[in-house]
Amino acid sequence: MRTDDKLDQMEERPTDRARPPRMTRTRLWLFWGTLAVYLAIVVGVLVTSWLVTLDWQVMFFKPYKQWPEIHAFLDYFVVLGQRGPTAVAVAAWLGWRCWRQRNLHPLLVLGASLLLLNITVGAAKLGMGRLGPHYATVVGANEMNLGGDIFPSGHTANAVVTWGVLAYLATTSLRRRTLSVIAALGALGVGMTTVYLGTHWVSDVLLGWAAGLLVLLAMPWLEPGITWFEDRLMGILLRLWLRLRPNSLRGPLPAGALAPGVSRQRLAPDGEVLVRETVAAGTGGRSAGHSPDSWPHHPARPYTIRSERSPVTPAGTRRPPHADRMPRGTPMSPPTWRGRNDGG
């Protein structure tokens, strides 16, 4: 197999990077509706409404003493909402996705979502300072502003965001629906487990579900910033890589962004330069003429398959593909029929 044919096959391999969800009208309605539920839960706890009464009724029921046979299993199951282990597991999977797609978008989406989660949920925890069931002081009180940090439930919100990111990054609608259902069931189970173990009030879990869903629904607003940061980071990494290994660009071009002014080239095994393309400055690391709004970013094909080139006659001139169907005696001027890839 010729080198340029092999490169053409590599270039046409499909990418896993799909169009990210946009902030559609439906998503906006879901966002503002979830925000209204979030505020209603906070107000309900602050005014010591029926929601606080429900919290105390469940606490007096002591679920962890009702079904002791499942207690050991739920001690391990609740780890699915713990920030450290879940972030490592999901980051490992998304890291493989990044290597396969030759870009950093999946990991950057995970990092941005967890950063937004920690800021919003952490601020709410510290701002409201609610004590947990095991540290409650007054029966029937909302236990607010007492230095606690359980409202909203961090385990629940983290389960919604960490596993929901996999559905957010899914490449097909079927995968997105399937992963959304799995993430929702997992977050539901983690939240109810914290209530069973007595570490959270019911209202803590309800607010945690709403907080995690708000982060996922707001992710399309962060996409432009993630893309901007990804382009700059890929450019920096490529510059460092070219300094360490200047002869490493052999074979298919990476699908990620390039730094402005960097010349990328394909080399044949014998060292012959097959393709050289310089990325223009100010294009965000992509070749000039490439639309920044297109998704996924398919690299342009700056070369022609050898089988598509016009054959060379014994005299050294090139003949058009339809030359055999032309009437005899038709003059063919060499400058007229020269192929577009002819170097002469």
ZINOR-V905712 format. One record per residue. N is the residue number from 0. RES is the residue in three letters. PSI is psi in degrees with one decimal (999 if undefined). OMEGA is omega in degrees with one decimal (999 if undefined). D_FIRST is the distance of its C-alpha to the first C-alpha in Angstrom with 2 decimals. Layout:
n->N res->RES psi->PSI omega->OMEGA d_first->D_FIRST
n->N res->RES psi->PSI omega->OMEGA d_first->D_FIRST
//
This chain:
n->0 res->MET psi->133.8 omega->-179.5 d_first->0.00
n->1 res->ARG psi->157.8 omega->-175.4 d_first->3.79
n->2 res->THR psi->-44.4 omega->-177.5 d_first->6.57
n->3 res->ASP psi->-29.9 omega->174.7 d_first->8.60
n->4 res->ASP psi->-40.2 omega->177.9 d_first->6.73
n->5 res->LYS psi->-42.1 omega->178.2 d_first->6.73
n->6 res->LEU psi->-35.3 omega->179.2 d_first->10.24
n->7 res->ASP psi->-39.5 omega->177.7 d_first->11.22
n->8 res->GLN psi->-40.5 omega->178.4 d_first->10.89
n->9 res->MET psi->-36.1 omega->-176.5 d_first->12.89
n->10 res->GLU psi->-30.0 omega->-174.2 d_first->15.30
n->11 res->GLU psi->4.8 omega->176.6 d_first->16.17
n->12 res->ARG psi->136.2 omega->-178.0 d_first->17.15
n->13 res->PRO psi->150.3 omega->177.9 d_first->20.90
n->14 res->THR psi->153.2 omega->179.9 d_first->23.39
n->15 res->ASP psi->-4.8 omega->-175.4 d_first->26.50
n->16 res->ARG psi->116.8 omega->-176.2 d_first->28.73
n->17 res->ALA psi->168.0 omega->178.0 d_first->31.12
n->18 res->ARG psi->127.2 omega->-178.9 d_first->33.93
n->19 res->PRO psi->152.4 omega->177.5 d_first->36.86
n->20 res->PRO psi->140.6 omega->178.4 d_first->40.17
n->21 res->ARG psi->162.7 omega->177.5 d_first->42.47
n->22 res->MET psi->80.1 omega->-179.7 d_first->46.22
n->23 res->THR psi->174.6 omega->179.6 d_first->47.10
n->24 res->ARG psi->-39.1 omega->178.4 d_first->50.68
n->25 res->THR psi->-43.4 omega->179.1 d_first->50.47
n->26 res->ARG psi->-36.4 omega->177.2 d_first->49.26
n->27 res->LEU psi->-43.7 omega->177.2 d_first->52.06
n->28 res->TRP psi->-41.6 omega->177.9 d_first->54.63
n->29 res->LEU psi->-39.2 omega->-179.6 d_first->53.39
n->30 res->PHE psi->-51.7 omega->-177.9 d_first->53.54
n->31 res->TRP psi->-33.6 omega->175.7 d_first->57.09
n->32 res->GLY psi->-42.5 omega->177.2 d_first->58.24
n->33 res->THR psi->-38.4 omega->177.6 d_first->56.99
n->34 res->LEU psi->-38.2 omega->177.3 d_first->58.63
n->35 res->ALA psi->-40.9 omega->176.6 d_first->61.89
n->36 res->VAL psi->-41.5 omega->178.6 d_first->61.72
n->37 res->TYR psi->-49.0 omega->-179.3 d_first->61.07
n->38 res->LEU psi->-35.6 omega->178.8 d_first->64.15
n->39 res->ALA psi->-38.7 omega->178.3 d_first->66.25
n->40 res->ILE psi->-43.4 omega->179.5 d_first->65.58
n->41 res->VAL psi->-46.1 omega->179.8 d_first->66.52
n->42 res->VAL psi->-39.9 omega->179.6 d_first->69.70
n->43 res->GLY psi->-36.4 omega->177.7 d_first->70.55
n->44 res->VAL psi->-39.3 omega->-178.7 d_first->70.49
n->45 res->LEU psi->-37.2 omega->-178.3 d_first->72.33
n->46 res->VAL psi->6.5 omega->179.8 d_first->75.22
n->47 res->THR psi->59.2 omega->-179.4 d_first->75.37
n->48 res->SER psi->-166.2 omega->179.3 d_first->74.80
n->49 res->TRP psi->-21.8 omega->179.2 d_first->74.26
n->50 res->LEU psi->-38.8 omega->176.7 d_first->70.79
n->51 res->VAL psi->-36.9 omega->176.5 d_first->72.47
n->52 res->THR psi->-41.3 omega->176.4 d_first->74.76
n->53 res->LEU psi->-39.9 omega->177.6 d_first->71.77
n->54 res->ASP psi->-46.0 omega->-177.6 d_first->70.35
n->55 res->TRP psi->-35.4 omega->178.5 d_first->73.58
n->56 res->GLN psi->-43.0 omega->177.6 d_first->73.90
n->57 res->VAL psi->-35.7 omega->-179.8 d_first->70.49
n->58 res->MET psi->-41.6 omega->178.0 d_first->71.34
n->59 res->PHE psi->-26.2 omega->177.5 d_first->74.62
n->60 res->PHE psi->-27.8 omega->179.2 d_first->72.84
n->61 res->LYS psi->72.3 omega->-177.0 d_first->70.86
n->62 res->PRO psi->-32.4 omega->-177.4 d_first->67.78
n->63 res->TYR psi->-14.5 omega->176.8 d_first->66.68
n->64 res->LYS psi->-6.0 omega->-176.0 d_first->69.80
n->65 res->GLN psi->-39.7 omega->-177.3 d_first->69.38
n->66 res->TRP psi->73.0 omega->-175.3 d_first->66.25
n->67 res->PRO psi->-19.8 omega->-177.1 d_first->65.99
n->68 res->GLU psi->-23.2 omega->-179.7 d_first->63.56
n->69 res->ILE psi->1.6 omega->-176.3 d_first->60.67
n->70 res->HIS psi->-43.5 omega->-177.3 d_first->61.56
n->71 res->ALA psi->-40.2 omega->179.2 d_first->59.33
n->72 res->PHE psi->-42.7 omega->-177.7 d_first->56.27
n->73 res->LEU psi->-23.9 omega->174.9 d_first->56.87
n->74 res->ASP psi->-33.2 omega->176.7 d_first->57.22
n->75 res->TYR psi->-34.6 omega->-177.8 d_first->53.52
n->76 res->PHE psi->-34.0 omega->-177.5 d_first->52.47
n->77 res->VAL psi->-14.4 omega->177.2 d_first->53.90
n->78 res->VAL psi->-22.0 omega->177.4 d_first->51.35
n->79 res->LEU psi->-13.2 omega->176.2 d_first->48.88
n->80 res->GLY psi->1.9 omega->-180.0 d_first->50.82
n->81 res->GLN psi->133.0 omega->-168.1 d_first->51.17
n->82 res->ARG psi->-44.4 omega->-176.0 d_first->49.38
n->83 res->GLY psi->-60.9 omega->-178.4 d_first->48.00
n->84 res->PRO psi->-41.1 omega->-178.7 d_first->46.31
n->85 res->THR psi->-39.4 omega->179.1 d_first->44.96
n->86 res->ALA psi->-39.4 omega->179.1 d_first->43.56
n->87 res->VAL psi->-44.1 omega->-178.8 d_first->41.74
n->88 res->ALA psi->-48.0 omega->-178.9 d_first->40.28
n->89 res->VAL psi->-37.5 omega->178.6 d_first->39.13
n->90 res->ALA psi->-35.1 omega->177.2 d_first->37.85
n->91 res->ALA psi->-43.6 omega->178.5 d_first->35.68
n->92 res->TRP psi->-45.8 omega->-179.5 d_first->34.09
n->93 res->LEU psi->-27.7 omega->174.5 d_first->33.69
n->94 res->GLY psi->-39.2 omega->174.7 d_first->32.29
n->95 res->TRP psi->-38.4 omega->175.9 d_first->29.39
n->96 res->ARG psi->-41.7 omega->179.1 d_first->29.05
n->97 res->CYS psi->-42.9 omega->179.2 d_first->29.06
n->98 res->TRP psi->-38.9 omega->-179.2 d_first->26.29
n->99 res->ARG psi->-39.2 omega->-177.9 d_first->24.11
n->100 res->GLN psi->-10.6 omega->-177.1 d_first->25.02
n->101 res->ARG psi->40.0 omega->172.4 d_first->25.00
n->102 res->ASN psi->168.9 omega->-175.4 d_first->28.57
n->103 res->LEU psi->10.8 omega->-173.1 d_first->32.10
n->104 res->HIS psi->-47.6 omega->-179.2 d_first->33.64
n->105 res->PRO psi->-45.2 omega->-179.7 d_first->34.40
n->106 res->LEU psi->-35.6 omega->178.8 d_first->36.18
n->107 res->LEU psi->-35.1 omega->175.4 d_first->38.02
n->108 res->VAL psi->-43.9 omega->178.0 d_first->39.27
n->109 res->LEU psi->-45.4 omega->-179.8 d_first->40.56
n->110 res->GLY psi->-41.5 omega->179.7 d_first->42.24
n->111 res->ALA psi->-40.0 omega->-179.9 d_first->43.84
n->112 res->SER psi->-41.8 omega->178.9 d_first->45.16
n->113 res->LEU psi->-35.5 omega->176.7 d_first->46.66
n->114 res->LEU psi->-45.3 omega->178.0 d_first->48.19
n->115 res->LEU psi->-38.1 omega->178.3 d_first->49.80
n->116 res->LEU psi->-47.0 omega->-178.2 d_first->50.99
n->117 res->ASN psi->-37.8 omega->-179.1 d_first->52.60
n->118 res->ILE psi->-50.1 omega->-174.7 d_first->54.34
n->119 res->THR psi->-49.6 omega->-178.4 d_first->55.77
n->120 res->VAL psi->-40.5 omega->178.8 d_first->56.66
n->121 res->GLY psi->-41.1 omega->177.9 d_first->57.86
n->122 res->ALA psi->-39.7 omega->178.9 d_first->60.11
n->123 res->ALA psi->-40.8 omega->178.7 d_first->61.56
n->124 res->LYS psi->-50.7 omega->-177.3 d_first->62.25
n->125 res->LEU psi->-33.4 omega->-177.9 d_first->64.08
n->126 res->GLY psi->-34.8 omega->-177.2 d_first->65.81
n->127 res->MET psi->-24.3 omega->170.4 d_first->67.36
n->128 res->GLY psi->46.8 omega->-178.1 d_first->67.96
n->129 res->ARG psi->141.2 omega->176.9 d_first->68.54
n->130 res->LEU psi->151.4 omega->179.1 d_first->69.49
n->131 res->GLY psi->173.2 omega->-178.3 d_first->67.95
n->132 res->PRO psi->-37.0 omega->-177.8 d_first->69.85
n->133 res->HIS psi->-15.0 omega->-177.9 d_first->70.52
n->134 res->TYR psi->15.7 omega->-178.4 d_first->72.14
n->135 res->ALA psi->144.4 omega->-175.1 d_first->74.07
n->136 res->THR psi->-39.4 omega->-175.8 d_first->77.58
n->137 res->VAL psi->125.8 omega->-179.2 d_first->79.45
n->138 res->VAL psi->130.0 omega->179.1 d_first->79.20
n->139 res->GLY psi->-5.7 omega->-179.6 d_first->78.13
n->140 res->ALA psi->159.9 omega->179.5 d_first->77.04
n->141 res->ASN psi->-9.3 omega->175.9 d_first->73.65
n->142 res->GLU psi->34.4 omega->-179.6 d_first->73.33
n->143 res->MET psi->155.9 omega->176.5 d_first->71.91
n->144 res->ASN psi->41.3 omega->179.1 d_first->72.16
n->145 res->LEU psi->15.8 omega->176.3 d_first->72.94
n->146 res->GLY psi->9.4 omega->178.0 d_first->70.09
n->147 res->GLY psi->178.4 omega->-178.6 d_first->67.66
n->148 res->ASP psi->47.8 omega->-177.1 d_first->63.93
n->149 res->ILE psi->0.2 omega->-175.0 d_first->63.00
n->150 res->PHE psi->106.8 omega->6.5 d_first->63.22
n->151 res->PRO psi->173.2 omega->-179.2 d_first->60.56
n->152 res->SER psi->118.9 omega->178.8 d_first->58.79
n->153 res->GLY psi->-38.4 omega->177.6 d_first->55.91
n->154 res->HIS psi->-44.9 omega->-177.7 d_first->54.35
n->155 res->THR psi->-48.3 omega->-179.9 d_first->54.31
n->156 res->ALA psi->-38.9 omega->179.1 d_first->52.95
n->157 res->ASN psi->-38.5 omega->177.3 d_first->50.26
n->158 res->ALA psi->-39.9 omega->178.9 d_first->49.16
n->159 res->VAL psi->-45.6 omega->-173.7 d_first->48.95
n->160 res->VAL psi->-49.3 omega->-173.2 d_first->46.86
n->161 res->THR psi->-48.5 omega->179.4 d_first->44.57
n->162 res->TRP psi->-27.0 omega->176.5 d_first->43.49
n->163 res->GLY psi->-26.1 omega->177.5 d_first->43.78
n->164 res->VAL psi->-34.2 omega->177.6 d_first->41.16
n->165 res->LEU psi->-39.5 omega->176.2 d_first->38.54
n->166 res->ALA psi->-36.7 omega->179.2 d_first->39.62
n->167 res->TYR psi->-35.8 omega->-178.1 d_first->39.71
n->168 res->LEU psi->3.8 omega->-179.4 d_first->36.06
n->169 res->ALA psi->146.7 omega->-174.1 d_first->34.88
n->170 res->THR psi->-14.0 omega->178.5 d_first->32.06
n->171 res->THR psi->159.2 omega->-180.0 d_first->33.51
n->172 res->SER psi->-35.3 omega->179.2 d_first->37.10
n->173 res->LEU psi->-45.0 omega->177.7 d_first->37.20
n->174 res->ARG psi->-38.3 omega->-179.1 d_first->36.19
n->175 res->ARG psi->-42.9 omega->179.2 d_first->38.65
n->176 res->ARG psi->-44.3 omega->-178.3 d_first->41.48
n->177 res->THR psi->-47.8 omega->-179.5 d_first->40.80
n->178 res->LEU psi->-30.2 omega->176.8 d_first->40.64
n->179 res->SER psi->-41.7 omega->178.4 d_first->43.69
n->180 res->VAL psi->-43.4 omega->-180.0 d_first->45.72
n->181 res->ILE psi->-43.8 omega->179.5 d_first->44.73
n->182 res->ALA psi->-39.1 omega->179.6 d_first->45.56
n->183 res->ALA psi->-43.4 omega->178.6 d_first->48.84
n->184 res->LEU psi->-39.7 omega->178.3 d_first->49.91
n->185 res->GLY psi->-43.5 omega->178.5 d_first->49.07
n->186 res->ALA psi->-36.7 omega->176.5 d_first->51.06
n->187 res->LEU psi->-44.0 omega->179.5 d_first->53.90
n->188 res->GLY psi->-41.0 omega->179.7 d_first->54.05
n->189 res->VAL psi->-43.9 omega->180.0 d_first->54.03
n->190 res->GLY psi->-45.7 omega->179.2 d_first->56.82
n->191 res->MET psi->-30.1 omega->177.7 d_first->59.00
n->192 res->THR psi->-40.0 omega->178.1 d_first->58.47
n->193 res->THR psi->-33.7 omega->175.4 d_first->59.89
n->194 res->VAL psi->-42.0 omega->179.0 d_first->62.93
n->195 res->TYR psi->-43.2 omega->-178.5 d_first->63.33
n->196 res->LEU psi->-10.6 omega->178.5 d_first->63.26
n->197 res->GLY psi->15.7 omega->-179.3 d_first->65.83
n->198 res->THR psi->-14.3 omega->-179.0 d_first->63.88
n->199 res->HIS psi->150.6 omega->168.9 d_first->63.82
n->200 res->TRP psi->162.7 omega->176.9 d_first->66.05
n->201 res->VAL psi->-40.8 omega->-179.9 d_first->64.85
n->202 res->SER psi->-29.5 omega->175.3 d_first->64.97
n->203 res->ASP psi->-43.1 omega->-178.2 d_first->62.74
n->204 res->VAL psi->-42.0 omega->178.6 d_first->60.01
n->205 res->LEU psi->-43.0 omega->179.4 d_first->60.49
n->206 res->LEU psi->-32.2 omega->176.6 d_first->60.16
n->207 res->GLY psi->-41.6 omega->175.6 d_first->57.08
n->208 res->TRP psi->-45.8 omega->-179.8 d_first->55.30
n->209 res->ALA psi->-40.0 omega->-178.8 d_first->56.25
n->210 res->ALA psi->-42.8 omega->178.5 d_first->55.22
n->211 res->GLY psi->-39.9 omega->179.4 d_first->51.74
n->212 res->LEU psi->-35.7 omega->177.0 d_first->51.20
n->213 res->LEU psi->-39.4 omega->179.4 d_first->52.33
n->214 res->VAL psi->-44.7 omega->-179.8 d_first->49.68
n->215 res->LEU psi->-40.6 omega->-178.9 d_first->46.87
n->216 res->LEU psi->-25.7 omega->-179.2 d_first->48.25
n->217 res->ALA psi->-5.7 omega->-175.8 d_first->48.51
n->218 res->MET psi->-38.6 omega->178.2 d_first->44.89
n->219 res->PRO psi->-28.2 omega->176.9 d_first->43.69
n->220 res->TRP psi->-23.9 omega->-179.4 d_first->46.22
n->221 res->LEU psi->-10.0 omega->-175.0 d_first->44.45
n->222 res->GLU psi->-44.6 omega->178.2 d_first->40.93
n->223 res->PRO psi->-41.3 omega->177.5 d_first->41.32
n->224 res->GLY psi->-38.1 omega->177.9 d_first->42.50
n->225 res->ILE psi->-43.4 omega->179.6 d_first->39.73
n->226 res->THR psi->-42.9 omega->178.1 d_first->37.07
n->227 res->TRP psi->-47.0 omega->-179.3 d_first->38.86
n->228 res->PHE psi->-37.9 omega->179.4 d_first->39.08
n->229 res->GLU psi->-44.1 omega->179.7 d_first->35.44
n->230 res->ASP psi->-44.7 omega->-179.7 d_first->34.29
n->231 res->ARG psi->-42.2 omega->-178.7 d_first->36.60
n->232 res->LEU psi->-41.8 omega->178.0 d_first->35.70
n->233 res->MET psi->-36.5 omega->176.5 d_first->31.92
n->234 res->GLY psi->-42.4 omega->178.5 d_first->32.63
n->235 res->ILE psi->-44.6 omega->-179.7 d_first->34.78
n->236 res->LEU psi->-38.5 omega->179.9 d_first->32.32
n->237 res->LEU psi->-39.1 omega->176.3 d_first->29.52
n->238 res->ARG psi->-43.8 omega->178.5 d_first->31.93
n->239 res->LEU psi->-40.6 omega->-179.3 d_first->32.87
n->240 res->TRP psi->-41.2 omega->179.7 d_first->29.31
n->241 res->LEU psi->-30.0 omega->176.0 d_first->28.48
n->242 res->ARG psi->-37.6 omega->-178.8 d_first->31.67
n->243 res->LEU psi->-41.1 omega->-177.2 d_first->30.92
n->244 res->ARG psi->82.3 omega->-176.0 d_first->27.23
n->245 res->PRO psi->-20.2 omega->-179.1 d_first->26.55
n->246 res->ASN psi->22.6 omega->-174.4 d_first->23.04
n->247 res->SER psi->-13.5 omega->-177.4 d_first->21.92
n->248 res->LEU psi->68.3 omega->173.7 d_first->20.17
n->249 res->ARG psi->135.4 omega->-178.9 d_first->16.61
n->250 res->GLY psi->-152.6 omega->-174.8 d_first->14.01
n->251 res->PRO psi->145.7 omega->176.7 d_first->15.35
n->252 res->LEU psi->145.3 omega->176.7 d_first->18.87
n->253 res->PRO psi->148.2 omega->-179.6 d_first->21.67
n->254 res->ALA psi->-4.3 omega->-178.9 d_first->23.30
n->255 res->GLY psi->-176.0 omega->-177.6 d_first->26.75
n->256 res->ALA psi->156.6 omega->176.6 d_first->29.07
n->257 res->LEU psi->154.1 omega->178.0 d_first->29.04
n->258 res->ALA psi->145.9 omega->178.9 d_first->32.16
n->259 res->PRO psi->135.7 omega->176.9 d_first->33.55
n->260 res->GLY psi->-1.5 omega->-179.2 d_first->32.70
n->261 res->VAL psi->130.4 omega->178.4 d_first->29.71
n->262 res->SER psi->125.2 omega->178.7 d_first->26.74
n->263 res->ARG psi->146.7 omega->-174.8 d_first->23.36
n->264 res->GLN psi->156.9 omega->173.5 d_first->20.18
n->265 res->ARG psi->137.9 omega->-178.7 d_first->16.47
n->266 res->LEU psi->135.5 omega->173.3 d_first->15.57
n->267 res->ALA psi->165.4 omega->179.8 d_first->12.53
n->268 res->PRO psi->-29.0 omega->-179.7 d_first->12.66
n->269 res->ASP psi->3.2 omega->178.6 d_first->14.77
n->270 res->GLY psi->-3.5 omega->179.8 d_first->17.10
n->271 res->GLU psi->135.9 omega->178.7 d_first->16.57
n->272 res->VAL psi->116.9 omega->178.5 d_first->17.72
n->273 res->LEU psi->-42.1 omega->-175.6 d_first->15.40
n->274 res->VAL psi->136.1 omega->170.8 d_first->17.91
n->275 res->ARG psi->125.9 omega->-178.1 d_first->21.54
n->276 res->GLU psi->129.6 omega->178.8 d_first->23.90
n->277 res->THR psi->129.7 omega->-179.9 d_first->27.50
n->278 res->VAL psi->126.0 omega->-177.3 d_first->29.30
n->279 res->ALA psi->147.3 omega->178.2 d_first->32.69
n->280 res->ALA psi->146.8 omega->177.6 d_first->35.79
n->281 res->GLY psi->5.6 omega->179.0 d_first->37.71
n->282 res->THR psi->11.8 omega->177.8 d_first->34.83
n->283 res->GLY psi->25.4 omega->177.8 d_first->34.94
n->284 res->GLY psi->1.2 omega->179.7 d_first->31.66
n->285 res->ARG psi->160.6 omega->-177.8 d_first->29.65
n->286 res->SER psi->152.5 omega->-179.0 d_first->28.42
n->287 res->ALA psi->140.4 omega->-179.7 d_first->31.08
n->288 res->GLY psi->-4.8 omega->179.5 d_first->31.46
n->289 res->HIS psi->127.5 omega->-176.6 d_first->30.22
n->290 res->SER psi->125.1 omega->-179.2 d_first->33.00
n->291 res->PRO psi->-15.5 omega->-178.2 d_first->34.34
n->292 res->ASP psi->-11.2 omega->-178.1 d_first->35.61
n->293 res->SER psi->148.1 omega->-177.3 d_first->32.31
n->294 res->TRP psi->123.2 omega->5.1 d_first->31.22
n->295 res->PRO psi->169.7 omega->-177.9 d_first->28.65
n->296 res->HIS psi->95.1 omega->177.2 d_first->27.37
n->297 res->HIS psi->127.5 omega->178.3 d_first->23.89
n->298 res->PRO psi->144.7 omega->179.9 d_first->22.43
n->299 res->ALA psi->157.5 omega->178.9 d_first->22.11
n->300 res->ARG psi->92.1 omega->-176.3 d_first->18.92
n->301 res->PRO psi->12.8 omega->-179.8 d_first->19.83
n->302 res->TYR psi->168.3 omega->-179.4 d_first->16.75
n->303 res->THR psi->139.6 omega->177.9 d_first->15.43
n->304 res->ILE psi->138.6 omega->-175.5 d_first->12.09
n->305 res->ARG psi->-33.5 omega->-179.4 d_first->11.21
n->306 res->SER psi->-19.1 omega->179.4 d_first->11.56
n->307 res->GLU psi->-7.7 omega->-178.7 d_first->14.98
n->308 res->ARG psi->150.0 omega->-179.3 d_first->16.24
n->309 res->SER psi->143.7 omega->-177.3 d_first->18.86
n->310 res->PRO psi->158.7 omega->-180.0 d_first->18.31
n->311 res->VAL psi->127.6 omega->178.5 d_first->20.07
n->312 res->THR psi->161.9 omega->179.2 d_first->23.05
n->313 res->PRO psi->-27.8 omega->-179.6 d_first->24.18
n->314 res->ALA psi->-7.6 omega->178.3 d_first->26.87
n->315 res->GLY psi->-4.4 omega->178.0 d_first->24.51
n->316 res->THR psi->161.4 omega->-178.2 d_first->25.38
n->317 res->ARG psi->140.7 omega->179.7 d_first->23.30
n->318 res->ARG psi->142.8 omega->176.3 d_first->24.21
n->319 res->PRO psi->156.4 omega->-179.0 d_first->24.41
n->320 res->PRO psi->-26.3 omega->-176.6 d_first->22.57
n->321 res->HIS psi->18.6 omega->-175.7 d_first->26.09
n->322 res->ALA psi->-30.7 omega->-179.3 d_first->27.30
n->323 res->ASP psi->-20.8 omega->-178.7 d_first->27.54
n->324 res->ARG psi->-0.4 omega->-179.7 d_first->30.02
n->325 res->MET psi->148.2 omega->178.3 d_first->32.27
n->326 res->PRO psi->148.7 omega->178.8 d_first->35.53
n->327 res->ARG psi->143.7 omega->178.5 d_first->35.76
n->328 res->GLY psi->-1.8 omega->179.1 d_first->37.28
n->329 res->THR psi->122.4 omega->-177.4 d_first->35.98
n->330 res->PRO psi->141.5 omega->177.6 d_first->35.59
n->331 res->MET psi->114.2 omega->179.0 d_first->32.42
n->332 res->SER psi->131.9 omega->-179.5 d_first->32.92
n->333 res->PRO psi->-41.3 omega->179.3 d_first->29.95
n->334 res->PRO psi->-27.2 omega->-177.8 d_first->30.84
n->335 res->THR psi->-38.9 omega->-172.0 d_first->30.94
n->336 res->TRP psi->16.2 omega->178.1 d_first->27.50
n->337 res->ARG psi->137.1 omega->179.6 d_first->25.56
n->338 res->GLY psi->157.0 omega->-177.0 d_first->22.51
n->339 res->ARG psi->-15.4 omega->177.4 d_first->23.02
n->340 res->ASN psi->9.6 omega->-179.0 d_first->20.20
n->341 res->ASP psi->125.7 omega->-177.9 d_first->21.64
n->342 res->GLY psi->-12.7 omega->-177.7 d_first->22.72
n->343 res->GLY psi->999 omega->999 d_first->25.58
//
